[in-house]
Amino acid sequence: MHNEERTLILVKPDGVANGHIGEIITRLEDRRYDIQALKVVRATKEQLARHYEKLVDKPFYHEIEDYMLEGPIVAIVAAGTDIIDVFHKMAGKTDPGEAEIGTIRGDYGRDWDDGIIRNVVHSSDCVESAEREIGIWFPELESAQK
């Protein structure tokens, strides 16, 4: 069964700094997905704590927080048939060293000497997460829908 759904995609600071915003948008457009919202943001610690709520108590959380605070992020709401699963395949495995060439992480991600995996993009893992995450990064969309 095919589902019309939307997802949150974050082009992380390394993806922005290394000039991959356009390529990621092009890949979405080439698949005929609809970009419903797009903005450049600087994450706050509060946003990151809400976004990564399941990881906040983990010993490695501060590394994720530091990484996501390194620079601007491009937040995207994209929609289309089965976009959550399809974009996960487009993104590739979380660890860029394991991601296949041709995926966003396989092409652009890196494991750096400081031990932080810079994997270019985040995308929601399910419809419920997508709606929760969209509310964190695009609170104005929530009020527009009510």
MODELLER restraints for C-alpha pairs under 7 A, 6 or more apart:
rsr = mdl.restraints
at = mdl.atoms
rsr.add(forms.Gaussian(group=physical.xy_distance, feature=features.Distance(at['CA:2:A'], at['CA:81:A']), mean=6.03, stdev=0.5))
rsr.add(forms.Gaussian(group=physical.xy_distance, feature=features.Distance(at['CA:2:A'], at['CA:82:A']), mean=6.03, stdev=0.5))
rsr.add(forms.Gaussian(group=physical.xy_distance, feature=features.Distance(at['CA:3:A'], at['CA:81:A']), mean=5.17, stdev=0.5))
rsr.add(forms.Gaussian(group=physical.xy_distance, feature=features.Distance(at['CA:3:A'], at['CA:82:A']), mean=5.29, stdev=0.5))
rsr.add(forms.Gaussian(group=physical.xy_distance, feature=features.Distance(at['CA:4:A'], at['CA:80:A']), mean=5.14, stdev=0.5))
rsr.add(forms.Gaussian(group=physical.xy_distance, feature=features.Distance(at['CA:4:A'], at['CA:81:A']), mean=4.33, stdev=0.5))
rsr.add(forms.Gaussian(group=physical.xy_distance, feature=features.Distance(at['CA:4:A'], at['CA:82:A']), mean=6.18, stdev=0.5))
rsr.add(forms.Gaussian(group=physical.xy_distance, feature=features.Distance(at['CA:5:A'], at['CA:79:A']), mean=5.58, stdev=0.5))
rsr.add(forms.Gaussian(group=physical.xy_distance, feature=features.Distance(at['CA:5:A'], at['CA:80:A']), mean=5.61, stdev=0.5))
rsr.add(forms.Gaussian(group=physical.xy_distance, feature=features.Distance(at['CA:5:A'], at['CA:81:A']), mean=6.22, stdev=0.5))
rsr.add(forms.Gaussian(group=physical.xy_distance, feature=features.Distance(at['CA:5:A'], at['CA:82:A']), mean=6.41, stdev=0.5))
rsr.add(forms.Gaussian(group=physical.xy_distance, feature=features.Distance(at['CA:5:A'], at['CA:83:A']), mean=6.50, stdev=0.5))
rsr.add(forms.Gaussian(group=physical.xy_distance, feature=features.Distance(at['CA:6:A'], at['CA:77:A']), mean=6.71, stdev=0.5))
rsr.add(forms.Gaussian(group=physical.xy_distance, feature=features.Distance(at['CA:6:A'], at['CA:78:A']), mean=5.52, stdev=0.5))
rsr.add(forms.Gaussian(group=physical.xy_distance, feature=features.Distance(at['CA:6:A'], at['CA:79:A']), mean=4.00, stdev=0.5))
rsr.add(forms.Gaussian(group=physical.xy_distance, feature=features.Distance(at['CA:6:A'], at['CA:80:A']), mean=6.39, stdev=0.5))
rsr.add(forms.Gaussian(group=physical.xy_distance, feature=features.Distance(at['CA:6:A'], at['CA:83:A']), mean=6.68, stdev=0.5))
rsr.add(forms.Gaussian(group=physical.xy_distance, feature=features.Distance(at['CA:6:A'], at['CA:130:A']), mean=6.93, stdev=0.5))
rsr.add(forms.Gaussian(group=physical.xy_distance, feature=features.Distance(at['CA:7:A'], at['CA:77:A']), mean=5.72, stdev=0.5))
rsr.add(forms.Gaussian(group=physical.xy_distance, feature=features.Distance(at['CA:7:A'], at['CA:78:A']), mean=5.58, stdev=0.5))
rsr.add(forms.Gaussian(group=physical.xy_distance, feature=features.Distance(at['CA:7:A'], at['CA:79:A']), mean=6.33, stdev=0.5))
rsr.add(forms.Gaussian(group=physical.xy_distance, feature=features.Distance(at['CA:7:A'], at['CA:83:A']), mean=6.92, stdev=0.5))
rsr.add(forms.Gaussian(group=physical.xy_distance, feature=features.Distance(at['CA:7:A'], at['CA:84:A']), mean=6.02, stdev=0.5))
rsr.add(forms.Gaussian(group=physical.xy_distance, feature=features.Distance(at['CA:7:A'], at['CA:123:A']), mean=6.87, stdev=0.5))
rsr.add(forms.Gaussian(group=physical.xy_distance, feature=features.Distance(at['CA:7:A'], at['CA:124:A']), mean=5.81, stdev=0.5))
rsr.add(forms.Gaussian(group=physical.xy_distance, feature=features.Distance(at['CA:7:A'], at['CA:130:A']), mean=4.90, stdev=0.5))
rsr.add(forms.Gaussian(group=physical.xy_distance, feature=features.Distance(at['CA:8:A'], at['CA:76:A']), mean=5.79, stdev=0.5))
rsr.add(forms.Gaussian(group=physical.xy_distance, feature=features.Distance(at['CA:8:A'], at['CA:77:A']), mean=4.85, stdev=0.5))
rsr.add(forms.Gaussian(group=physical.xy_distance, feature=features.Distance(at['CA:8:A'], at['CA:78:A']), mean=6.64, stdev=0.5))
rsr.add(forms.Gaussian(group=physical.xy_distance, feature=features.Distance(at['CA:8:A'], at['CA:123:A']), mean=5.61, stdev=0.5))
rsr.add(forms.Gaussian(group=physical.xy_distance, feature=features.Distance(at['CA:8:A'], at['CA:124:A']), mean=5.64, stdev=0.5))
rsr.add(forms.Gaussian(group=physical.xy_distance, feature=features.Distance(at['CA:8:A'], at['CA:130:A']), mean=5.63, stdev=0.5))
rsr.add(forms.Gaussian(group=physical.xy_distance, feature=features.Distance(at['CA:8:A'], at['CA:133:A']), mean=6.53, stdev=0.5))
rsr.add(forms.Gaussian(group=physical.xy_distance, feature=features.Distance(at['CA:8:A'], at['CA:134:A']), mean=5.80, stdev=0.5))
rsr.add(forms.Gaussian(group=physical.xy_distance, feature=features.Distance(at['CA:9:A'], at['CA:75:A']), mean=5.97, stdev=0.5))
rsr.add(forms.Gaussian(group=physical.xy_distance, feature=features.Distance(at['CA:9:A'], at['CA:76:A']), mean=5.06, stdev=0.5))
rsr.add(forms.Gaussian(group=physical.xy_distance, feature=features.Distance(at['CA:9:A'], at['CA:77:A']), mean=6.36, stdev=0.5))
rsr.add(forms.Gaussian(group=physical.xy_distance, feature=features.Distance(at['CA:9:A'], at['CA:121:A']), mean=6.78, stdev=0.5))
rsr.add(forms.Gaussian(group=physical.xy_distance, feature=features.Distance(at['CA:9:A'], at['CA:122:A']), mean=5.49, stdev=0.5))
rsr.add(forms.Gaussian(group=physical.xy_distance, feature=features.Distance(at['CA:9:A'], at['CA:123:A']), mean=4.48, stdev=0.5))
rsr.add(forms.Gaussian(group=physical.xy_distance, feature=features.Distance(at['CA:9:A'], at['CA:124:A']), mean=6.90, stdev=0.5))
rsr.add(forms.Gaussian(group=physical.xy_distance, feature=features.Distance(at['CA:10:A'], at['CA:73:A']), mean=6.54, stdev=0.5))
rsr.add(forms.Gaussian(group=physical.xy_distance, feature=features.Distance(at['CA:10:A'], at['CA:74:A']), mean=5.67, stdev=0.5))
rsr.add(forms.Gaussian(group=physical.xy_distance, feature=features.Distance(at['CA:10:A'], at['CA:75:A']), mean=4.63, stdev=0.5))
rsr.add(forms.Gaussian(group=physical.xy_distance, feature=features.Distance(at['CA:10:A'], at['CA:76:A']), mean=6.21, stdev=0.5))
rsr.add(forms.Gaussian(group=physical.xy_distance, feature=features.Distance(at['CA:10:A'], at['CA:121:A']), mean=5.43, stdev=0.5))
rsr.add(forms.Gaussian(group=physical.xy_distance, feature=features.Distance(at['CA:10:A'], at['CA:122:A']), mean=4.95, stdev=0.5))
rsr.add(forms.Gaussian(group=physical.xy_distance, feature=features.Distance(at['CA:10:A'], at['CA:123:A']), mean=6.48, stdev=0.5))
rsr.add(forms.Gaussian(group=physical.xy_distance, feature=features.Distance(at['CA:11:A'], at['CA:21:A']), mean=6.74, stdev=0.5))
rsr.add(forms.Gaussian(group=physical.xy_distance, feature=features.Distance(at['CA:11:A'], at['CA:73:A']), mean=5.64, stdev=0.5))
rsr.add(forms.Gaussian(group=physical.xy_distance, feature=features.Distance(at['CA:11:A'], at['CA:74:A']), mean=4.98, stdev=0.5))
rsr.add(forms.Gaussian(group=physical.xy_distance, feature=features.Distance(at['CA:11:A'], at['CA:75:A']), mean=6.46, stdev=0.5))
rsr.add(forms.Gaussian(group=physical.xy_distance, feature=features.Distance(at['CA:11:A'], at['CA:120:A']), mean=5.90, stdev=0.5))
rsr.add(forms.Gaussian(group=physical.xy_distance, feature=features.Distance(at['CA:11:A'], at['CA:121:A']), mean=4.61, stdev=0.5))
rsr.add(forms.Gaussian(group=physical.xy_distance, feature=features.Distance(at['CA:11:A'], at['CA:122:A']), mean=6.67, stdev=0.5))
rsr.add(forms.Gaussian(group=physical.xy_distance, feature=features.Distance(at['CA:12:A'], at['CA:68:A']), mean=6.58, stdev=0.5))
rsr.add(forms.Gaussian(group=physical.xy_distance, feature=features.Distance(at['CA:12:A'], at['CA:73:A']), mean=5.15, stdev=0.5))
rsr.add(forms.Gaussian(group=physical.xy_distance, feature=features.Distance(at['CA:12:A'], at['CA:74:A']), mean=6.94, stdev=0.5))
rsr.add(forms.Gaussian(group=physical.xy_distance, feature=features.Distance(at['CA:12:A'], at['CA:120:A']), mean=5.16, stdev=0.5))
rsr.add(forms.Gaussian(group=physical.xy_distance, feature=features.Distance(at['CA:12:A'], at['CA:121:A']), mean=5.34, stdev=0.5))
rsr.add(forms.Gaussian(group=physical.xy_distance, feature=features.Distance(at['CA:13:A'], at['CA:68:A']), mean=6.26, stdev=0.5))
rsr.add(forms.Gaussian(group=physical.xy_distance, feature=features.Distance(at['CA:13:A'], at['CA:70:A']), mean=6.15, stdev=0.5))
rsr.add(forms.Gaussian(group=physical.xy_distance, feature=features.Distance(at['CA:13:A'], at['CA:71:A']), mean=5.04, stdev=0.5))
rsr.add(forms.Gaussian(group=physical.xy_distance, feature=features.Distance(at['CA:13:A'], at['CA:72:A']), mean=5.54, stdev=0.5))
rsr.add(forms.Gaussian(group=physical.xy_distance, feature=features.Distance(at['CA:13:A'], at['CA:73:A']), mean=5.33, stdev=0.5))
rsr.add(forms.Gaussian(group=physical.xy_distance, feature=features.Distance(at['CA:14:A'], at['CA:118:A']), mean=6.47, stdev=0.5))
rsr.add(forms.Gaussian(group=physical.xy_distance, feature=features.Distance(at['CA:14:A'], at['CA:120:A']), mean=5.76, stdev=0.5))
rsr.add(forms.Gaussian(group=physical.xy_distance, feature=features.Distance(at['CA:15:A'], at['CA:21:A']), mean=6.56, stdev=0.5))
rsr.add(forms.Gaussian(group=physical.xy_distance, feature=features.Distance(at['CA:15:A'], at['CA:120:A']), mean=4.57, stdev=0.5))
rsr.add(forms.Gaussian(group=physical.xy_distance, feature=features.Distance(at['CA:16:A'], at['CA:72:A']), mean=6.88, stdev=0.5))
rsr.add(forms.Gaussian(group=physical.xy_distance, feature=features.Distance(at['CA:16:A'], at['CA:73:A']), mean=6.52, stdev=0.5))
rsr.add(forms.Gaussian(group=physical.xy_distance, feature=features.Distance(at['CA:33:A'], at['CA:78:A']), mean=6.49, stdev=0.5))
rsr.add(forms.Gaussian(group=physical.xy_distance, feature=features.Distance(at['CA:33:A'], at['CA:79:A']), mean=5.80, stdev=0.5))
rsr.add(forms.Gaussian(group=physical.xy_distance, feature=features.Distance(at['CA:33:A'], at['CA:80:A']), mean=5.27, stdev=0.5))
rsr.add(forms.Gaussian(group=physical.xy_distance, feature=features.Distance(at['CA:34:A'], at['CA:78:A']), mean=5.45, stdev=0.5))
rsr.add(forms.Gaussian(group=physical.xy_distance, feature=features.Distance(at['CA:34:A'], at['CA:79:A']), mean=5.11, stdev=0.5))
rsr.add(forms.Gaussian(group=physical.xy_distance, feature=features.Distance(at['CA:34:A'], at['CA:80:A']), mean=6.31, stdev=0.5))
rsr.add(forms.Gaussian(group=physical.xy_distance, feature=features.Distance(at['CA:35:A'], at['CA:77:A']), mean=6.01, stdev=0.5))
rsr.add(forms.Gaussian(group=physical.xy_distance, feature=features.Distance(at['CA:35:A'], at['CA:78:A']), mean=4.39, stdev=0.5))
rsr.add(forms.Gaussian(group=physical.xy_distance, feature=features.Distance(at['CA:35:A'], at['CA:79:A']), mean=6.47, stdev=0.5))
rsr.add(forms.Gaussian(group=physical.xy_distance, feature=features.Distance(at['CA:36:A'], at['CA:77:A']), mean=5.44, stdev=0.5))
rsr.add(forms.Gaussian(group=physical.xy_distance, feature=features.Distance(at['CA:36:A'], at['CA:78:A']), mean=5.56, stdev=0.5))
rsr.add(forms.Gaussian(group=physical.xy_distance, feature=features.Distance(at['CA:36:A'], at['CA:79:A']), mean=6.95, stdev=0.5))
rsr.add(forms.Gaussian(group=physical.xy_distance, feature=features.Distance(at['CA:37:A'], at['CA:76:A']), mean=5.60, stdev=0.5))
rsr.add(forms.Gaussian(group=physical.xy_distance, feature=features.Distance(at['CA:37:A'], at['CA:77:A']), mean=4.98, stdev=0.5))
rsr.add(forms.Gaussian(group=physical.xy_distance, feature=features.Distance(at['CA:38:A'], at['CA:75:A']), mean=5.69, stdev=0.5))
rsr.add(forms.Gaussian(group=physical.xy_distance, feature=features.Distance(at['CA:38:A'], at['CA:76:A']), mean=4.55, stdev=0.5))
rsr.add(forms.Gaussian(group=physical.xy_distance, feature=features.Distance(at['CA:38:A'], at['CA:77:A']), mean=6.52, stdev=0.5))
rsr.add(forms.Gaussian(group=physical.xy_distance, feature=features.Distance(at['CA:39:A'], at['CA:74:A']), mean=5.66, stdev=0.5))
rsr.add(forms.Gaussian(group=physical.xy_distance, feature=features.Distance(at['CA:39:A'], at['CA:75:A']), mean=5.45, stdev=0.5))
rsr.add(forms.Gaussian(group=physical.xy_distance, feature=features.Distance(at['CA:39:A'], at['CA:76:A']), mean=6.78, stdev=0.5))
rsr.add(forms.Gaussian(group=physical.xy_distance, feature=features.Distance(at['CA:40:A'], at['CA:72:A']), mean=6.47, stdev=0.5))
rsr.add(forms.Gaussian(group=physical.xy_distance, feature=features.Distance(at['CA:40:A'], at['CA:73:A']), mean=5.70, stdev=0.5))
rsr.add(forms.Gaussian(group=physical.xy_distance, feature=features.Distance(at['CA:40:A'], at['CA:74:A']), mean=4.47, stdev=0.5))
rsr.add(forms.Gaussian(group=physical.xy_distance, feature=features.Distance(at['CA:40:A'], at['CA:75:A']), mean=6.31, stdev=0.5))
rsr.add(forms.Gaussian(group=physical.xy_distance, feature=features.Distance(at['CA:41:A'], at['CA:72:A']), mean=5.61, stdev=0.5))
rsr.add(forms.Gaussian(group=physical.xy_distance, feature=features.Distance(at['CA:41:A'], at['CA:73:A']), mean=5.30, stdev=0.5))
rsr.add(forms.Gaussian(group=physical.xy_distance, feature=features.Distance(at['CA:41:A'], at['CA:74:A']), mean=6.19, stdev=0.5))
rsr.add(forms.Gaussian(group=physical.xy_distance, feature=features.Distance(at['CA:42:A'], at['CA:71:A']), mean=6.65, stdev=0.5))
rsr.add(forms.Gaussian(group=physical.xy_distance, feature=features.Distance(at['CA:42:A'], at['CA:72:A']), mean=4.79, stdev=0.5))
rsr.add(forms.Gaussian(group=physical.xy_distance, feature=features.Distance(at['CA:42:A'], at['CA:73:A']), mean=6.04, stdev=0.5))
rsr.add(forms.Gaussian(group=physical.xy_distance, feature=features.Distance(at['CA:43:A'], at['CA:68:A']), mean=6.94, stdev=0.5))
rsr.add(forms.Gaussian(group=physical.xy_distance, feature=features.Distance(at['CA:43:A'], at['CA:69:A']), mean=6.09, stdev=0.5))
rsr.add(forms.Gaussian(group=physical.xy_distance, feature=features.Distance(at['CA:47:A'], at['CA:136:A']), mean=6.45, stdev=0.5))
rsr.add(forms.Gaussian(group=physical.xy_distance, feature=features.Distance(at['CA:48:A'], at['CA:65:A']), mean=6.75, stdev=0.5))
rsr.add(forms.Gaussian(group=physical.xy_distance, feature=features.Distance(at['CA:49:A'], at['CA:56:A']), mean=6.24, stdev=0.5))
rsr.add(forms.Gaussian(group=physical.xy_distance, feature=features.Distance(at['CA:51:A'], at['CA:133:A']), mean=6.18, stdev=0.5))
rsr.add(forms.Gaussian(group=physical.xy_distance, feature=features.Distance(at['CA:51:A'], at['CA:136:A']), mean=6.92, stdev=0.5))
rsr.add(forms.Gaussian(group=physical.xy_distance, feature=features.Distance(at['CA:55:A'], at['CA:61:A']), mean=6.06, stdev=0.5))
rsr.add(forms.Gaussian(group=physical.xy_distance, feature=features.Distance(at['CA:63:A'], at['CA:116:A']), mean=6.67, stdev=0.5))
rsr.add(forms.Gaussian(group=physical.xy_distance, feature=features.Distance(at['CA:84:A'], at['CA:124:A']), mean=6.61, stdev=0.5))
rsr.add(forms.Gaussian(group=physical.xy_distance, feature=features.Distance(at['CA:84:A'], at['CA:125:A']), mean=6.46, stdev=0.5))
rsr.add(forms.Gaussian(group=physical.xy_distance, feature=features.Distance(at['CA:84:A'], at['CA:126:A']), mean=6.49, stdev=0.5))
rsr.add(forms.Gaussian(group=physical.xy_distance, feature=features.Distance(at['CA:88:A'], at['CA:123:A']), mean=6.87, stdev=0.5))
rsr.add(forms.Gaussian(group=physical.xy_distance, feature=features.Distance(at['CA:90:A'], at['CA:103:A']), mean=5.15, stdev=0.5))
rsr.add(forms.Gaussian(group=physical.xy_distance, feature=features.Distance(at['CA:90:A'], at['CA:104:A']), mean=6.27, stdev=0.5))
rsr.add(forms.Gaussian(group=physical.xy_distance, feature=features.Distance(at['CA:91:A'], at['CA:103:A']), mean=5.29, stdev=0.5))
rsr.add(forms.Gaussian(group=physical.xy_distance, feature=features.Distance(at['CA:91:A'], at['CA:104:A']), mean=4.72, stdev=0.5))
rsr.add(forms.Gaussian(group=physical.xy_distance, feature=features.Distance(at['CA:91:A'], at['CA:105:A']), mean=5.65, stdev=0.5))
rsr.add(forms.Gaussian(group=physical.xy_distance, feature=features.Distance(at['CA:92:A'], at['CA:99:A']), mean=5.02, stdev=0.5))
rsr.add(forms.Gaussian(group=physical.xy_distance, feature=features.Distance(at['CA:92:A'], at['CA:100:A']), mean=6.43, stdev=0.5))
rsr.add(forms.Gaussian(group=physical.xy_distance, feature=features.Distance(at['CA:92:A'], at['CA:103:A']), mean=5.11, stdev=0.5))
rsr.add(forms.Gaussian(group=physical.xy_distance, feature=features.Distance(at['CA:92:A'], at['CA:104:A']), mean=6.38, stdev=0.5))
rsr.add(forms.Gaussian(group=physical.xy_distance, feature=features.Distance(at['CA:92:A'], at['CA:105:A']), mean=5.61, stdev=0.5))
rsr.add(forms.Gaussian(group=physical.xy_distance, feature=features.Distance(at['CA:92:A'], at['CA:106:A']), mean=6.52, stdev=0.5))
rsr.add(forms.Gaussian(group=physical.xy_distance, feature=features.Distance(at['CA:93:A'], at['CA:99:A']), mean=4.59, stdev=0.5))
rsr.add(forms.Gaussian(group=physical.xy_distance, feature=features.Distance(at['CA:94:A'], at['CA:119:A']), mean=6.65, stdev=0.5))
rsr.add(forms.Gaussian(group=physical.xy_distance, feature=features.Distance(at['CA:95:A'], at['CA:117:A']), mean=6.83, stdev=0.5))
rsr.add(forms.Gaussian(group=physical.xy_distance, feature=features.Distance(at['CA:95:A'], at['CA:119:A']), mean=6.84, stdev=0.5))
rsr.add(forms.Gaussian(group=physical.xy_distance, feature=features.Distance(at['CA:96:A'], at['CA:105:A']), mean=5.09, stdev=0.5))
rsr.add(forms.Gaussian(group=physical.xy_distance, feature=features.Distance(at['CA:96:A'], at['CA:106:A']), mean=5.34, stdev=0.5))
rsr.add(forms.Gaussian(group=physical.xy_distance, feature=features.Distance(at['CA:96:A'], at['CA:109:A']), mean=4.98, stdev=0.5))
rsr.add(forms.Gaussian(group=physical.xy_distance, feature=features.Distance(at['CA:96:A'], at['CA:110:A']), mean=5.70, stdev=0.5))
rsr.add(forms.Gaussian(group=physical.xy_distance, feature=features.Distance(at['CA:96:A'], at['CA:111:A']), mean=6.84, stdev=0.5))
rsr.add(forms.Gaussian(group=physical.xy_distance, feature=features.Distance(at['CA:96:A'], at['CA:119:A']), mean=5.93, stdev=0.5))
rsr.add(forms.Gaussian(group=physical.xy_distance, feature=features.Distance(at['CA:99:A'], at['CA:105:A']), mean=6.01, stdev=0.5))
rsr.add(forms.Gaussian(group=physical.xy_distance, feature=features.Distance(at['CA:99:A'], at['CA:106:A']), mean=4.51, stdev=0.5))
rsr.add(forms.Gaussian(group=physical.xy_distance, feature=features.Distance(at['CA:100:A'], at['CA:106:A']), mean=4.96, stdev=0.5))
rsr.add(forms.Gaussian(group=physical.xy_distance, feature=features.Distance(at['CA:101:A'], at['CA:107:A']), mean=5.54, stdev=0.5))
rsr.add(forms.Gaussian(group=physical.xy_distance, feature=features.Distance(at['CA:105:A'], at['CA:119:A']), mean=5.52, stdev=0.5))
rsr.add(forms.Gaussian(group=physical.xy_distance, feature=features.Distance(at['CA:105:A'], at['CA:120:A']), mean=6.27, stdev=0.5))
rsr.add(forms.Gaussian(group=physical.xy_distance, feature=features.Distance(at['CA:108:A'], at['CA:120:A']), mean=6.80, stdev=0.5))
rsr.add(forms.Gaussian(group=physical.xy_distance, feature=features.Distance(at['CA:109:A'], at['CA:118:A']), mean=5.78, stdev=0.5))
rsr.add(forms.Gaussian(group=physical.xy_distance, feature=features.Distance(at['CA:109:A'], at['CA:119:A']), mean=4.43, stdev=0.5))
rsr.add(forms.Gaussian(group=physical.xy_distance, feature=features.Distance(at['CA:109:A'], at['CA:120:A']), mean=5.68, stdev=0.5))
rsr.add(forms.Gaussian(group=physical.xy_distance, feature=features.Distance(at['CA:110:A'], at['CA:117:A']), mean=6.35, stdev=0.5))
rsr.add(forms.Gaussian(group=physical.xy_distance, feature=features.Distance(at['CA:110:A'], at['CA:118:A']), mean=5.41, stdev=0.5))
rsr.add(forms.Gaussian(group=physical.xy_distance, feature=features.Distance(at['CA:110:A'], at['CA:119:A']), mean=6.30, stdev=0.5))
rsr.add(forms.Gaussian(group=physical.xy_distance, feature=features.Distance(at['CA:111:A'], at['CA:117:A']), mean=4.78, stdev=0.5))
rsr.add(forms.Gaussian(group=physical.xy_distance, feature=features.Distance(at['CA:111:A'], at['CA:118:A']), mean=6.15, stdev=0.5))
rsr.add(forms.Gaussian(group=physical.xy_distance, feature=features.Distance(at['CA:124:A'], at['CA:130:A']), mean=4.96, stdev=0.5))
rsr.add(forms.Gaussian(group=physical.xy_distance, feature=features.Distance(at['CA:135:A'], at['CA:142:A']), mean=6.26, stdev=0.5))
